[in-house]
Amino acid sequence: MNHYKNYSDYIKEHFDYKVQKISINAGFTCPTRDGSIGVGGCTYCNNRSFNPDYCVSTTSVTKQLEEGKIFFRRKAKYAGLKFLAYFQAYTNTYGEFSRLKSLYEEALACEDVVGLVIGTRPDCVDDRLLDYFQELSKEKYVMIEYGVESTDDNTLKRINRGHDFACACKAIRDTASRGIQTGAHLILGLPGETPEMILKGADRMSELPIDIIKLHQLQIVRDTPMADEYAKNPDEFKLFSIEAYQQLLAEFVEHLRDDICIERFVSQTPKSILVAPDWGLKNYEFTDRLNKIFEERGTAQGKLKMLNAKC
């Protein structure tokens, strides 16, 4: 029994062959780093925590994709693997339109690249860019992933996001209304957030036209403002144990609309830069344990939505 809509199911809805995302660092920055709306970046963010070794901004998009293809084809157990170019590092719509268009189309010109996944901020898209993505999505797979991170404005201000939740809602609606696949990232357990606030976040995200959500537990990562905050005032942070986080996830999923794909539940940061919490579990081990909790609870994604609808 599937207790939630997973990424494998989602991919099968869109492709009749195997696809693999290849991360790209195209040399972007963020408006909270370059001084346009702030400095220092989001307090939790260190891009080294999720960038593969082949993602080097001094290397061309084409070369990064070719190196990624070699890496994944070496690991693949099947032939005919295709790829999605994942513009992941920093804000991948933050730049001049002509440069953005050139980078995206360079990626799509690479052999066996069948689509784009573009990670960005909700305050860094405009109608011209979304109209371009709309036209592109008629021929290629296009997913725009927004870093929402929290649905609470006080939290967003505390972590130096530089936008509010209303901004995220508008960007998501503007994207989805054009028929573009739309995703969102949330970090669970940010400073000041309670379990009740997090579950309310599931309800609020369910009201938005998203296709995919990625969930991340709060991790304290070296060389970030948040790591400095944690060192000075660790009692202000309520970091989850594995057991507490998984119980919260089970409730979160019950609140989440059942047609939203949950691409991930957990982040993995290299031990060399991870401060806390260090759970020591691989993703598949974490998911296996979480599925057992779903079974024990006799629950599934959207269960509370369905119960409320019947009342």
TISE-514279 format. One line per field, with one value per residue (C-alpha): residue number from 1; x, y, z. Coordinates in pm, whole numbers, plus 32768, in hexadecimal, padded with zeros to 4 digits. Example, Ala and Ser with C-alpha at 12.3 -4.5 7.8 and 13.67 -1.06 7.14 Angstrom:
n c(1 / 2)
px c(84CE / 8557)
py c(7E3E / 7F96)
pz c(830C / 82CA)
***
This chain:
n c(1 / 2 / 3 / 4 / 5 / 6 / 7 / 8 / 9 / 10 / 11 / 12 / 13 / 14 / 15 / 16 / 17 / 18 / 19 / 20 / 21 / 22 / 23 / 24 / 25 / 26 / 27 / 28 / 29 / 30 / 31 / 32 / 33 / 34 / 35 / 36 / 37 / 38 / 39 / 40 / 41 / 42 / 43 / 44 / 45 / 46 / 47 / 48 / 49 / 50 / 51 / 52 / 53 / 54 / 55 / 56 / 57 / 58 / 59 / 60 / 61 / 62 / 63 / 64 / 65 / 66 / 67 / 68 / 69 / 70 / 71 / 72 / 73 / 74 / 75 / 76 / 77 / 78 / 79 / 80 / 81 / 82 / 83 / 84 / 85 / 86 / 87 / 88 / 89 / 90 / 91 / 92 / 93 / 94 / 95 / 96 / 97 / 98 / 99 / 100 / 101 / 102 / 103 / 104 / 105 / 106 / 107 / 108 / 109 / 110 / 111 / 112 / 113 / 114 / 115 / 116 / 117 / 118 / 119 / 120 / 121 / 122 / 123 / 124 / 125 / 126 / 127 / 128 / 129 / 130 / 131 / 132 / 133 / 134 / 135 / 136 / 137 / 138 / 139 / 140 / 141 / 142 / 143 / 144 / 145 / 146 / 147 / 148 / 149 / 150 / 151 / 152 / 153 / 154 / 155 / 156 / 157 / 158 / 159 / 160 / 161 / 162 / 163 / 164 / 165 / 166 / 167 / 168 / 169 / 170 / 171 / 172 / 173 / 174 / 175 / 176 / 177 / 178 / 179 / 180 / 181 / 182 / 183 / 184 / 185 / 186 / 187 / 188 / 189 / 190 / 191 / 192 / 193 / 194 / 195 / 196 / 197 / 198 / 199 / 200 / 201 / 202 / 203 / 204 / 205 / 206 / 207 / 208 / 209 / 210 / 211 / 212 / 213 / 214 / 215 / 216 / 217 / 218 / 219 / 220 / 221 / 222 / 223 / 224 / 225 / 226 / 227 / 228 / 229 / 230 / 231 / 232 / 233 / 234 / 235 / 236 / 237 / 238 / 239 / 240 / 241 / 242 / 243 / 244 / 245 / 246 / 247 / 248 / 249 / 250 / 251 / 252 / 253 / 254 / 255 / 256 / 257 / 258 / 259 / 260 / 261 / 262 / 263 / 264 / 265 / 266 / 267 / 268 / 269 / 270 / 271 / 272 / 273 / 274 / 275 / 276 / 277 / 278 / 279 / 280 / 281 / 282 / 283 / 284 / 285 / 286 / 287 / 288 / 289 / 290 / 291 / 292 / 293 / 294 / 295 / 296 / 297 / 298 / 299 / 300 / 301 / 302 / 303 / 304 / 305 / 306 / 307 / 308 / 309 / 310 / 311)
px c(8000 / 807D / 8049 / 80A2 / 80DF / 8253 / 833F / 8353 / 81DB / 81F0 / 8307 / 8240 / 8123 / 8209 / 8305 / 82FA / 8470 / 8568 / 85DC / 86E6 / 871E / 887A / 88C7 / 895F / 8A0F / 89ED / 8A98 / 8964 / 8945 / 8819 / 8781 / 87BC / 892F / 8988 / 88F3 / 87C3 / 86D7 / 87CA / 891F / 8999 / 8893 / 8788 / 880C / 87FD / 8895 / 89E1 / 89CA / 8AE3 / 89EA / 8938 / 8A1C / 8AC7 / 8C3E / 8C14 / 8B43 / 8C47 / 8BD6 / 8D17 / 8CB9 / 8BC1 / 8A60 / 8AAF / 8BE2 / 8B2A / 8A17 / 8B0C / 8BC5 / 8A7B / 8A0B / 8B4E / 8B21 / 89B8 / 89DE / 8AF8 / 8A07 / 88D2 / 884E / 8784 / 87BA / 8712 / 8739 / 86CE / 8718 / 8681 / 8768 / 873C / 87A0 / 87C8 / 88CE / 8854 / 8741 / 872E / 8648 / 870C / 87B0 / 877C / 8677 / 8764 / 8866 / 8761 / 86CE / 882A / 887F / 8737 / 8750 / 88BB / 8845 / 8728 / 8816 / 88DB / 8897 / 8795 / 8733 / 85B7 / 8558 / 85AD / 857F / 85C2 / 85EB / 85A4 / 8508 / 83A0 / 8413 / 84F6 / 83FE / 8338 / 8235 / 8335 / 83F2 / 82B8 / 8230 / 8377 / 835B / 81F4 / 825B / 8383 / 82A7 / 81D9 / 8304 / 83D9 / 839F / 83C6 / 83AD / 83D8 / 8431 / 83F7 / 84A9 / 837B / 842A / 8316 / 81AE / 81E4 / 8253 / 8303 / 83D4 / 8427 / 849E / 8570 / 8629 / 8667 / 859B / 8546 / 83E1 / 829C / 81B5 / 80C7 / 81E5 / 820E / 8097 / 8091 / 81C0 / 8132 / 7FDD / 8074 / 814A / 8043 / 7F3F / 8020 / 801E / 8184 / 81DD / 820C / 82C3 / 830C / 8410 / 83BF / 84AE / 840B / 8482 / 8507 / 854A / 840B / 8327 / 824D / 81BC / 8069 / 80FC / 819C / 8056 / 7FA5 / 80AF / 803B / 7ED8 / 7F4C / 8024 / 7F00 / 7E3B / 7F3F / 7F56 / 809E / 80F7 / 8221 / 829A / 83F1 / 840C / 854E / 8594 / 864F / 87C3 / 88CC / 89E0 / 8B3D / 8B97 / 8A36 / 89A4 / 88BF / 89EB / 8A6B / 8914 / 890D / 8A67 / 8A00 / 889B / 8862 / 872E / 8673 / 867F / 8599 / 8649 / 8585 / 85E6 / 85A1 / 8474 / 83D9 / 840F / 8375 / 8242 / 821C / 8242 / 812E / 8045 / 80BF / 8075 / 7F17 / 7ED8 / 7F6B / 7E8F / 7EA8 / 7F04 / 8043 / 817D / 8265 / 83BA / 8481 / 8454 / 85B7 / 86FA / 8858 / 8977 / 8AE2 / 8B69 / 8C90 / 8BAC / 8A88 / 8A6F / 8926 / 8859 / 8925 / 8832 / 8919 / 8804 / 8800 / 86CC / 8641 / 866D / 85B3 / 8498 / 8479 / 844E / 8354 / 8282 / 826C / 81E0 / 80DB / 807B / 8068 / 7F89 / 7EB5 / 7ED2 / 7F1D / 7F55 / 7E28 / 7D6F / 7D0A / 7CA6 / 7BBC / 7B2C / 7AEA / 7A42 / 794E / 78EE)
py c(8000 / 815D / 8243 / 8377 / 83E4 / 83B3 / 843A / 82F2 / 82FC / 8465 / 841D / 82FE / 83F2 / 84CF / 83E4 / 8286 / 8258 / 8281 / 83E2 / 8468 / 85CB / 865F / 8787 / 88BF / 89E8 / 8AFD / 8C0A / 8CBD / 8D76 / 8DE9 / 8F3E / 8F02 / 8ED3 / 8FE0 / 9103 / 9145 / 90E9 / 9066 / 8FD5 / 8E8F / 8DB9 / 8CE9 / 8C9B / 8B20 / 8B0C / 8A78 / 89FF / 8907 / 883A / 87C3 / 8808 / 86D8 / 86EC / 8714 / 8851 / 8962 / 8AB9 / 8AED / 89BF / 89E6 / 8962 / 886D / 87E2 / 87B9 / 86FB / 861C / 85C8 / 8586 / 849C / 83D5 / 83BB / 8344 / 825C / 81AE / 816A / 811D / 7FBA / 8000 / 808A / 81B5 / 82A1 / 8409 / 8540 / 867A / 87A5 / 8818 / 8984 / 8965 / 8A48 / 8B99 / 8C54 / 8BD4 / 8CDD / 8E02 / 8EAB / 8F4E / 8E9E / 8E6B / 8DBE / 8CE4 / 8C79 / 8C29 / 8B4B / 8A8C / 8A50 / 89E5 / 88D8 / 8867 / 8851 / 873E / 85DD / 851D / 864A / 8646 / 8760 / 8865 / 887D / 89DF / 8A36 / 8B9F / 8C9B / 8D13 / 8E7E / 8E37 / 8DE7 / 8ED3 / 8EB6 / 8EBB / 8D94 / 8CD1 / 8D09 / 8C7D / 8B4A / 8B1D / 8B0D / 8A2C / 893D / 88F6 / 883A / 87DD / 877C / 88B2 / 88B6 / 89F6 / 89B2 / 8ACE / 8AED / 8B3A / 8AB5 / 8B25 / 8B9C / 8C80 / 8DE5 / 8E10 / 8CDE / 8D58 / 8EA2 / 8DF7 / 8D22 / 8E4D / 8DCB / 8F28 / 8ED3 / 8E73 / 8D4B / 8E17 / 8E43 / 8CC8 / 8C98 / 8D8D / 8CF3 / 8B94 / 8BF8 / 8CC1 / 8B96 / 8A87 / 8B57 / 8B45 / 89C9 / 89B4 / 88A4 / 894D / 88DC / 8962 / 892B / 893F / 8928 / 888F / 88FF / 8A5C / 8B2E / 8B9F / 8AAB / 89BA / 886F / 891D / 8A27 / 891B / 885B / 899F / 89C1 / 8877 / 88FF / 8A45 / 8997 / 88B2 / 89E4 / 8A3B / 899D / 88E6 / 879C / 8742 / 8790 / 8751 / 8741 / 877E / 875B / 8884 / 8840 / 8925 / 8944 / 89D3 / 8B29 / 8BB3 / 8CC8 / 8BC4 / 8AF6 / 8C2A / 8C5C / 8AF0 / 8B05 / 8C35 / 8BCF / 8A5B / 8A5B / 8B2D / 8A08 / 88DB / 87E3 / 86A6 / 8548 / 844B / 83C6 / 851D / 858D / 8452 / 846E / 85D9 / 8575 / 8473 / 8585 / 8679 / 857F / 8545 / 86BC / 86CD / 86BD / 855E / 85B6 / 866F / 85A3 / 8594 / 8585 / 8577 / 8571 / 85A8 / 8659 / 85CA / 86B7 / 8641 / 85F0 / 86D8 / 8809 / 8785 / 880E / 8770 / 8699 / 856F / 844E / 8364 / 82DA / 82B7 / 8338 / 81DC / 8174 / 82AA / 826A / 80FD / 8167 / 8273 / 817C / 809E / 81C6 / 81FC / 808E / 809B / 81D0 / 813C / 8286 / 831C / 8466 / 854C / 847A / 85A9 / 8666 / 854A / 8531 / 86A6 / 8696 / 8591 / 865C)
pz c(8000 / 7FAB / 80D3 / 800A / 7EA3 / 7E6B / 7D65 / 7CA9 / 7C70 / 7C00 / 7B07 / 7A70 / 7A30 / 795E / 78BC / 782B / 7865 / 7983 / 79D0 / 7ABA / 7B30 / 7B03 / 7BE3 / 7B48 / 7BE4 / 7AE1 / 7BB0 / 7C34 / 7D7D / 7E4C / 7E95 / 8009 / 7FC2 / 7EC8 / 7F8B / 7EB0 / 7FCF / 80D3 / 8122 / 81B5 / 810A / 81B5 / 830F / 82E4 / 8187 / 8120 / 7FB8 / 7FF4 / 80BC / 7F80 / 7E56 / 7DB9 / 7D7A / 7C01 / 7C35 / 7C0E / 7B9B / 7AD3 / 79FC / 78DE / 78F6 / 77DF / 788D / 79D8 / 7926 / 786D / 79AF / 7A5C / 7947 / 7963 / 7ADC / 7AD0 / 79A6 / 7A5D / 7B7D / 7AAB / 7A94 / 795B / 77FF / 7760 / 7888 / 7843 / 790E / 79A4 / 79C7 / 7B2F / 7B5D / 7CD4 / 7D71 / 7DF2 / 7D2E / 7BCB / 7B3B / 7BCC / 7AA3 / 7954 / 7881 / 775B / 7839 / 78DE / 7791 / 770A / 7834 / 782C / 76B7 / 76D3 / 77C3 / 76E3 / 75B9 / 766A / 75F3 / 76BE / 7791 / 7784 / 786E / 7972 / 7AE9 / 7B5F / 7CCD / 7D24 / 7E10 / 7DED / 7DD8 / 7CAD / 7B98 / 7ABC / 79A9 / 7891 / 7922 / 7978 / 781B / 7792 / 7872 / 7802 / 7695 / 76E6 / 77AC / 7676 / 75E6 / 7714 / 787D / 795A / 7AD6 / 7B9F / 7D0C / 7E01 / 7F4C / 8026 / 8160 / 8251 / 8240 / 836D / 8328 / 8477 / 842E / 82D0 / 835F / 8468 / 8368 / 8280 / 815B / 80E3 / 807A / 8122 / 80F1 / 8019 / 7F21 / 7F0E / 7EDC / 7DBB / 7D0C / 7D2F / 7CA9 / 7B8B / 7B28 / 7B46 / 7A8E / 795C / 7962 / 79E5 / 7ADE / 7C2E / 7D67 / 7EC3 / 7FD3 / 8146 / 826D / 839F / 84F6 / 84AF / 85E9 / 8693 / 85DE / 86A3 / 8629 / 8611 / 852A / 8452 / 842C / 83D4 / 82C5 / 822E / 821D / 8180 / 807C / 8025 / 7FBD / 7EB5 / 7D58 / 7D90 / 7CEB / 7DC5 / 7F23 / 7FBA / 8133 / 81F0 / 8363 / 83F2 / 83ED / 847D / 837A / 83A9 / 831D / 8338 / 8411 / 84AD / 851B / 85D1 / 8672 / 86DC / 8779 / 8847 / 88A3 / 886B / 894D / 884A / 8759 / 877D / 869B / 8655 / 86B8 / 85A4 / 8661 / 86A1 / 853A / 84A9 / 8586 / 851B / 83AD / 83D0 / 844B / 8343 / 822F / 82B9 / 8291 / 8132 / 7FFB / 7F70 / 7E08 / 7E68 / 7E27 / 7F54 / 7EB3 / 7FF4 / 816C / 81E0 / 8183 / 8196 / 81D7 / 81C0 / 8319 / 82DC / 82F1 / 83C3 / 8524 / 8593 / 859A / 8521 / 84FC / 8440 / 835E / 81E7 / 8131 / 80E6 / 8253 / 82C4 / 81CC / 8235 / 839F / 833F / 8278 / 83AC / 846E / 835F / 837B / 84F7 / 84E5 / 83CF / 831C / 81CA / 811C / 812D / 822E / 82FC / 81C3 / 8166 / 82C6 / 82D1 / 817D / 8201 / 8334)
***
